């Protein structure tokens, strides 16, 4: 039988109106020798780490006919143990939640505490996925401008909390794309007000604002920069998110996690999909955590390379934001896109993001960083 001659117009699909014309998130992928645009750890895992991950995955694959541990308790226990070692804060498995990247665990927070009629607040500029978490959960999205040096404007944020009564406040520390970290005093001031700054409850009482500190880059922080985990015990409305993508060098694994009160973790389990973390992912993450010392052995070198990059950029007359992350935010350029294109033409890919006039470069190996400096010097000359 030949094709049916149907002259009817194609069916109009019922796409949500707020999604019409939008494109999926993603950084440019260009085949050049030096890729410094997505804040990856430039060091691949050692053969020993690769072997242990492969063995763990093989064992998990032997039972792939069965569903995984939907609560990922062994993994959450190991993550709690890692956080105790890294931050000095005592945590248990039931205070930790894990997902497919910190993107998923932050989305769980918005699914649990956002929604129609509720508001998410953040300080801008910041991570470009935050408005997408709000959009995907039909949560109103409000931003407060950061100060000229990209710090959180605490007074302005408190005023916005009083005006909008947000159910969720998300603050990246260190911030992406600027690298700026919160101080303990700044966070403490916000947490004190957030205890009663949320939407009205069923009996018209003031609920809390859940304060999420996104610490994706925290392992790269400078000495003296605190981890927000130190405030968890006294603030049950605090959430601290992290990832294995950056300092661990496991971006391809897609494992993110957060620490919070048991009550918050219980709420997040309500909205997660069944068996959201595969046995393969859990096995690979557990194997990687067993090598956390070797996987993170380059963190000190990356910090030193970051500081050297910042010093060089300053020495050639550019403005550099203070960074506690594994990247440097610098400007200001009359035509940043022209600078970005000129660097690509010289085999170096960085990120065109944040306020106009600024660029962000991830910290690479010493050889990659030298290639970037040489290319930028040519462009500036």
Secondary structure, 3 states (H helix, E strand, C coil): CCCCCCCCCCCCCCCCHHHCCCCCCCCCCCCCCEECCCCCCCCCCCHHHHHHHHHHHHHHHCCCCCCCCCCCHHHHHHHHHHHHHHHCCCCCHHHEEEECHHHHHHHHHHHHHCCCCCEEEEEECCCCCHHHHHHHCCCEEEEEECCCCCCCCHHHHHHHHHHHCCCEEEEECCCCCCCCCCCHHHHHHHHHHHCCCCCECCCCCECCCEEEEECCCHHHCCCCCCCHHHHCCCCCCEEEEEECCCCCCCCCCCCEEEECCHHHHHHHHHHCCCCCCCHHHHHHHHHHHCCHHHHCCCHHHHHHHHHHHHHHHHHCCCEECCCCCCEEEEECCCCHHHHHHHHHHCCEECECCCCCCEEEEECCCHHHHHHHHHHHHHHHC
